[in-house]
Amino acid sequence: MVKIGIWTLDERRLMNHAYTAASIALYVSYKGWKRGSLSASGALTAFAVGFVLMHAHTKAFGLAMLVFFFTGSKATRMGKARKARLEDGHTEAGNRNARQVLCNSLPAVVATVLWSGFFGDRTSLYAALVPEAWAEEHAVPYAPAVWCPDAQLMSLSRPLSFAVLGHFACCLGDTLASELGILSTSPPRLITSLRTVPPGTNGALSTLGTLASLLGGLIIGFTFAGVWSLESAACGREGVGLWVRCVGWGAGAGLLGSVIDSLLGATVQRTRYDKERKLILQDETPDVGKPEHEVVAGLNLLTNNQINLVSASLTALIVGYLA
């Protein structure tokens, strides 16, 4: 075995990969904190999440996270003046905390850890989380020149990798729908009753918001297909079929996630409206029983963060299973 100093080539390669992942995760989390997109706790959590995803043995997971973060942050800053007039407590940058970061990343992190545990190097930190007997039975180490992560021959690779795709397609679709849909000039309609409701109401759909969900899914689908085509010769040999699968499932996940999120938002998440100021109230706004505050829709059972986690988890599971 060839050694460089005290390290073997494989050990050196793994260390360099870890350093690169940590550097990118640190840069992104620091940049988000500096811009106000992330709070201090959000930045620390984003670093941990970013490292896990960037350290995976396929670059698609980490790059999908970067696309989600930067595209979502850009969308949050669009139309800030109108959103400030429609939503109480709206902030331009977003300032996401640790809870929000986790709710928008946990399903992808779990699927990434499992995928890397099964198909990554058996000396990596992920391997310790997957029993060796399971890995030997269900997987072989990822070899980009030999097989593609969406290969059906690898029984768990496609479900796990498409679960990550479905997760980020759902999250980016939901983010774009929330941030851009509220800018629609026509009033949205509640998904359960189709009655018109104020912009920003949980569970409300608009044409612009629905198209934004589709766009978010398409962006993630193109990201996966592009990265895999460049990363893996085996993926490149699949040609247009790979692009159709990734983009198609990405678009479907964006729309599916939007529907799930809207159904949950309209039923188990309360939306309150200040009739006097004509503003949608945040979940955290104290409920002091003011007569000008009315409940537009939903029961006070889940918060927005919990809705995001449930919808992303369900979308990831459904897409991973069906793909």
N, C-alpha and C positions, 0 to 999 in steps of 0.2 A: 504494500500500500504506500503510495507516494505521500511524503510529508513535507510541509513547509514550516520549518522551525519545529515547534512541538505539536503542531496541528496537522492532521491529515487533510487532504484536499476536500473531502466531504465535510469535515468539521469546519474548515475555513469557509466553505461555501455557505453552510448553514448560519455561521456567525455573521457573515456579510449580509445575508438576507435579513437577519434579525436587526442588524444595525440600520439597514435601509428602511425597514418597516417602522422602526422606532423614530427615525429621523423624519419621515413623512408624517407620521401620526403627531409628532411634537409640533411640526410646522403648522399643520392644519388646525390643531387645537389652540395653539398660540394665536394664530391669525384670527380664528373665530372669536377668541376672548378679546383680542385687541380691537376688533371691529364692533364688538358688542353683540355679535350673533350668539355667543355663549357666555354664561356666567362663569365664575371661578369653578364651581362644582361641575358645571356642564363641560368646561374645558378639560378638567381632570378625567371625567368619565369618557369624553370623546377621545382622549389620548389612549386610554385602555382599549376602547372599542376599535379605534383606528389601528392600533398595533395588531390586534387579533386578526382583523380582516386583511390588513396589508401583509401580514406574515403568512397568510395561507399559501398553499402550493400552486394555486392558480391566481393570476393577477386580476381576474375578472371581479372577484368579490371586493377587493380593496378599491379598484377603480370605480365600481358601481357606487360604493360609499362616497367617494370623492365627487362623482357626478351628482349624486343626491344632495350632498352638503352644499356645494357651490351653486347649483341650479336653484335649490330651495332657498338659499340665502339671498340670491339675486331676486327671486320672485317676491320674497318678503319685503324687499325695499321698493318694489314697484307700486305705484299708486298710493303711496303712504298718506298723502293728504286726504284722499277720499276714505281710506280705511279708518283714519283717525276720527272722521266725522260719523262713522257708522258703528264703531266698536269702542266701548269704554275700556280705557287702559291699554289701548293699542300702542305698541312700541315699534319704531321703524326697524330696528336691527333684529328683533326677535328675542335676544337674551335668554336662550334656552338653558334650563338648569339640568342637573344630573338626571332627574326623573324623566324629563322630556327626552333627553338623549337616549336613555335606556328604552323607553317606550317606543322609540323609532328605530331601534337597532337590535334589541334582544333576540328576536326570532332568527335574524340573520347571523348573529354571533353564535347561537347554538348550532345552527346548520353548518356554519363554517368550521367550528371546532370538530364536529362529527366528521365532516368531509375530510378535513386535514388529518384527523385521527385514523381514518380508514385508508386514505389514499396518499397521505404525505409520507415523509421519511420516518421510519420507525424510531429514529433517535431524536425526533423533534419533541417539543413540550406537549403537543397535542396527543402524541401516541400514548402517553401515560393515562389519558382519559378514556381510551378505548381498549378494552381487554385484547391482548394479542391474539387470542383464539378467535375472537369475532373478526378481527382484521384479516387474519389468514383465511377465514372461511368466506368472507364477503368481498375482499378487495385485493388489489395489487398496487404497488406504488405508482403514482401518476408519472407516465412517460409521455410527454407532449408529442414526440415523434411517432408514437405507437398508437395511442388512443386519445379520444376527445372526452372531456368531462361530461358531455351529454350522451355518451355511448350507452346503449341499452345493455351491452354485454356486461358492464359493471353494474351489478344489481342496485347499488345504493348511490352511485355517483349522480345519475340524472335526477332522481328525486331530491337529493340534498342540494345540488347546485341550482336546480330550478326553484327550490324553496327559497333560496337566497334571491334569485331573480324576481320571484313573485313578491317577496317582502319589499324589496326596494322599489319595484314598480308600483306597488300599493302605496308606499309612503310618499314617493315623489308625486304620484298622481293625486293623492290626498292633499299634499302641500300646495301644488299648483292650483287645484280646484278651490281650496280655501283662500289662497292669496289672490288669485286672479278672478275666480268666480264672483267674488264680492264686488268686483268692478263692473259687472254687467249692468247695462242700463235698464234691462227689463227685470221685474221682480221675480225672485225664485219661487218655486212651489215645493211644499212639503211632500216628501216621497210617499207618505202613507195616505194622505187625503187629497193631494194635488191642489190644496188651497194656497193662495198667495200669502207669503209671509215676508217679514222684513229681511233685507240682505244680511247675511251673517248668521241666520238661524240654523242651528244644528239640525241636520236631516233634510235640509232644503237643497233642491237641485235647480240648476240653470243650464241653459245651452252652453254658455261660455265655460262654466265650471266642469261640465261633463266632457267637453272637448279638451279642457286642460288635464283632466284625469287620463284621457286617452293619450295625450301628448307625453305626459310623464311616463306612462308605461312604455310607449314607443322608444323614448330616449333610453330607458334602461335596457330594453330589448336590443337596441342597436349597440349599446355599450358592450353587452355580453358577447354578441355575435362578432363584433369587431375585435375585441380583445382575444377571444378564443381563436379567431382566424389568424391573427398575427402570432399568437403564442404557441400554437400547436399545429404542426404539419398535418396531423391526423384530422384536426378540425377543418383545416384549409381544404383537405381532399373531399370533405362533405359538400363543398360548394354552396349553392343557393339553399339547399335543404336546411343547413344550420341557421341561416339568416331567417328563413321562414318560421322555423320553430321558435327561435329566440324572440324575434320581433312580434310574432303572433301571440305567444304566451305573455310577452311583456304588455302588449296592448290589452289583452284579456284581463291580466292581473290589475292593470290600472283601472279599468272599468269595474271589475268585480270588487276591488277594494273600495271604490267609491260607493258602490251600492250597499255593501256591508256597513261601511262607516255611516252612510246616510240613514239606513234602517235603524241602526243602534242609536244614532244621534236623535232621531225623531221619536224614539220610544223610551229609552232608558237614560237619556241625558237631558236635563232640564235646560231650556232656553228662556231667559228672562229679558224683557224689553222695557226700557225706560221711555214711556210715552211722552213725557215732557221734554226730554233732551233728544229723543229719537235715536237712542243708542242701544245696541245689544250689550247686555251686561256679562262680565266674565264670571266663570265659576267661582272665583275667589271673592267677588264683590259681596259684602255683607248683606244678608237678607233681613232688612229692618222693617219689612211690611209697609213700605210706602205705597200709597194708593196709586201713584203713577207707575209703579212696577207691576207688570203683568207677565204671567207665564204663557209663552207662545206655544210651546210644545214640550213633550217629554216628561218623564218622572226623574226625580233627583236620586238616581241610583249609581251612575257612573260619571266620572269626570272625563274631560277631554283627553287627558293622557291615557286613561284606562281604555277609552274607546279606541284610541290609536293602536294600543297594544293588542287588543282583541281583534280588531279588523286586520292588522298586519299579520298576526299569527294565523288566523283563519285563512287568509289569502295565501300565505306561504304553504300551509298544509294542503290546501286544495290544489294549488298549482303543482306542488311537488308530487302529489299523488297522481294527478291526471296526466302530467307531462310524460 
